[in-house]
Amino acid sequence: MNGDDTWPDAQLLSRLAKRRDALVMQAETFVRQHANSRCLPNGLRRMLARRMPDGFKYFNVGHSNLTERVLRSVQIAGGDISVMVHDVIPLEYPEFQRPGTVKPFERKLRRVSKTANRIIYNSSDTQMRTEAIMSRWGSVPMGIVAHLGAITSSTEIESVPSGPLPDQPYFIAVGTIEPRKNHGFLLDLWEKMGPEAPPLLICGRRGWNNEDVFSRLDHLPPQSAVKEHSNLSDQALMTLVRNSAGLLFPSHAEGYGLPPIEALSLGTRVLCNDLPVLREVLGTSASFAPVLDADLWLKTIKNWQKTSSAAGSDVIFDGPTWADHFKTVLRLT
């Protein structure tokens, strides 16, 4: 589709399941209308053999549809399989996951290790961690690393729906409110700073296994410096990030880390946990502090608080682009 097109109305087949996102249903309808061929799940192998030339390329980039039926059908039909692995956090940090998701993820990864011709990794850190796990299973496909790009657009103050921006330097945290993202650490810091704390905007939907943090957010007094925002548009979120004194990212584990990349691309300073993957993708453009060193976090935040809201005007970040990503993928696959 080009920028002038609109999605078609969702067909009945997409509307049968309840509570589905309207854009997803419209996108599915668009794909069906433009598909060269379609089949029921048990007919996939025959359809591929009939319609696709030997050696065709299959890319799976989303950790979904990594079933035995799909991967074996592509393999038997003579397809070349590339699978993108974003992280192996469910296996390294099962305590952060939704109930019932760890074993299915492991089964997916085992199937990938047996059937993929190659794996596309979003970072060298993800490659190292994934291959260490797969080596225990006895099969490690060849791997390539292609950093993901960040998309940012021009931002306007008027796009913020929740009122005017704070009239003093403020900080922002972006991401689903779930245990791995470590929002409790930020709430602890703000409690330590007390009445002198600057505004902190926690932007993201509530996730899972995080009842203590949810309770703390629910019981914040009206005058609290901490404010929770969910369901912001991309434009509004970028406006808030761009005008902040800094993005705070104390995550325990990441496969890549898009929020700090997007913040740096907008010219905003970033303070993040000292994770190898973040050093890999952010280089020297971000500030790093281990979350075990709360005093260093407090010192940095207080220093940044003294500057204006246009905090990141001196940030220089030559980040990865989608053009570079696809050049790498298409050249090596």
N, C-alpha and C positions, 0 to 999 in steps of 0.2 A: 504494500500500500504506500501511496505517497501522501504528503502532508495535506492534500486537498480531499482525500477520500474519507468517508465515514464508514463505520461498521454497519453491516446489514442487521435487520431485525433478527433476533434469536429464533431459530426454528424450534419446533415442538420437541425434537429429540434432546436438545440442550436444556429445555425448560422442565423436563420431567422430574429431575431431582430438585428438591427444595433448598432454599437458602443459598443459592449460588450467585456469585458476583455477575452482574449484568454484562460487564465488559468481557468476562471470560466466555459467557454463553454466546455473545456476538462474535467473538474471535473464532470460536469453534465453528460457528455457522459459516463464517468467511472461508475457513480452511476446507470445510466439506465442499463448498461451492467450487473451489479451485483445485481440489484433489484430482490427481490423474487416475487414482483407483482407490477403492475402499473395500473393507471386508470385516467380517466378524472376527473376534480374537482367534478362534481355532482355525481360521483360514489364512492366517498371516503368512505362513511358510509357503503355501501354494501361490498366494498372490505375489509375493516377492520373487519367487522363481519364474513366474509368468511375466512379470512386468519390468524387472530390473536386470541390467546387464551384469555379467560376472565381474566381480571386483568393484561393485558399487560401494560408495562410502556411506556409512551410517554414523551420525554424531548424536550422542546423548549428552546433554549439558546440564541436566537439572536434578540428578539423583532420583528420578522417577522413571517408571516403565523399565526398570532394570530386572525384569522377570526372566525366568528360565525360558518361557515361551518366546519372548521378544529376542533375547540374545541368541538363543539357539536357532531360531528361524532365520535371522540375519546371517548367522555363521553358515548354516547348511545351504542357504541360497547363494553363497559365495560373496557375501558382503565383507567389507573391511570396517572393523568396529573401533571407533574412538569414543571414549567415555571421559567426561570431565569430573574429577573428584575435587570438591570444594573444601572438604576437611574430613577428619576422622575423629572429631570431638566426641560423638556418641560412644566410641570405644575407649577413648582416653579419659573422658569425664562423664561416666554414666550417671553420676549423681545429679548432673545438671539437666537431664533429659526428661521428657514426658514419659509417664509410665507406659510400658509396652512398646517402646520405639527402638531400644538398643539391639535386641536380637534380630528384628527385621532388617535393620541397617547392616548388621554384620553379614546376614545372608546375602544382601545385595552386593556387598563388597567382595564376598567370596565368589559370587558369580562373575563379577567383573574381572577378578584375578584369573579366572579360568578361561574366559571367552574373549576378552578385549585384545585387539591387536596393539593398542597403545592407550595410555592414559594422559589426558591433558590436565595439568595441575595449575592452580592459580598462584602458587608460590613454591619456591624451593623448599620452604619449611614444610608445606603440606606434602610435597613429594617425599621428603625424608621420612616423615611420620607414617605415611601410607605404605611406603615400601618396607619399612621396618615391620609393620604388621603383616603384610602379604608374604614376606620372606618366611614367616613362621608357618604359612600355609603351603609353601613350596612352589608358588607360581607368581612371578612378578613381571607383568607386561612392561614393555619399554615405555618411558615417560618423557614428556616435554613440559616445560614451564612457560606459561603465557600469562603475564600479569593482566588483570582486568582493568579496563578504563573507567574513568569517572565522567559522568555527564552532569554538567552544571549549566544553568542558563542565567540570563540577566534577572535580577531580583528587584522588586519594588517594595518600598515600605508599605504601600497600600494593600499589598497582598496578604498581610498578617490579619487574620480575622478576629483575633482575640483582643484587639485594642492596640494602643500605641506601644512602641518598644519601651522597656525600662529607661528611665532618665538617668541612669548611672551604669557603670560597667557591670555587665552580668555574664554569667557562664551558662553553658548549655551542654546537656548530655543527650545523645541521640541513639535510639535503639530500643528493641523490645525489652520490656521490664521483666526479665527472667534472671535466675540466679547467676548464670555465667557472666552477665553484663555488670554485675557487682554494684548495683545502685545503692545497696546498703552501706557500702564504703563511703560514698558521697554524702549520704545522710548523716553518717557519723562525723565526717569532717565539718558539715554545716552546724551540727550540734556543738562541736568544740569551739567554733568561731562565735557562736552566740549572737547577740544583737548587732555585732559589727559585720556579720556575714553579708556578702553581696547577693543579689538575686541569683538563683539557680533555676533554670528551666529544664525540667525532665520531660523530654519529648519522645513519645513512643507508646505503643499499645501495651496493655498488660498481658503477660504471658502465662507461665505455669510455675508450679512449685515455689512460689515466692510469697506466701501468705504474710510473713512477717513484714516484708517491705510494703506490701499492699496496705497492711494495717497502719504502718507508720505514715504512709501517704494520706490515708483516709482521716487520720487524726491530727494532721497538721493544722495549727490555728490559722484563722483568716489572715493574720498579719505576718505569717511565715514568709521568709525569703525564698523558700522552695515552692515552686509552682509546677503542677503536672499538666501536660498538654498531650492529648491523643487525637488521632485522625486529622492532623494538619495536612494541608496540601503540600506537594513537593515545593511549590513556589514559596509558600509561607515559611516552610522549614528552612529553605536556603536563605531567606531573608534574615531569619533569626540567627542562623549560624554565621552569616557574613558580618552581622553587626555586633556579635558577641565579643567579649574580652578573651574568650578562648573556649574551645571544645574540650571537654573532659572525657576520657575514655579509659576507665579502670578495669576493663574486661579481663577475666581470668584466662580466657583462651579464645583464639581466633584462627580461622583458616586463611583470612586475608585482611579484613578490616576496612570496609568501604567508608564508614562515617568519617574517620580521620583523613582519608584520602580526599574525600569531597570537601571537607573543611579547608584543608591546605590549598586545594584548587581554587577555593573562593577567597583565599588570602587571609584565612583565620588561623590563629595559633592553635596548637594542639598539645595537650598534656596527656600522656597515656602510660599505661602499665608497660614495664620493660619486657616485652615479649619478643623473641627472635623474629617472628614473622613481621611484626610492626617495624622493627629496625630494617628488615629487608625491603619493605615496600615504601617506607617513609624516609629512609635515609637519615640525613642530618637536619631535615626540615622540621621535625617534631621535637618536643621535649619529652624525655623518658624518666619515669620515676617508679620504682617497684612499689606495689601497693602495701608491702610490708613496712615501707618508710612513710608513714602518715605525716610526719613532720616536714618532709621534703615537699609533699603535696601541698600542705598548708602554706609553707613558705612561698612556693611558686604562685599559688592562687592569690595570696596577699600582695605579692609584687605586681602581678598582672592587674589586680584590682585598681591599682593606682594609675593605670593608663586609661585612655578614652575608649569609648565603645568601638571605635574603628581600630580595634586592636591589631588586626593582622596586616596592616598596610605594608609592613616591611617583610612579610613572609615571601620567600622565593621557593617555589616548588615546581620542579619539572617532572610531573607525575606521568604514570603510564597512560596510554591512550588506547581507545578501541581499535584504531587503525593499526597500531603496533601489535595488539593482541591477535588480530586476524591475519596479519602478515606472517606472524610466527606460526600460527596454527595451520594455515593453508600451505605454507612452505614445507612444513615438517610432517604433514599428513598426506 
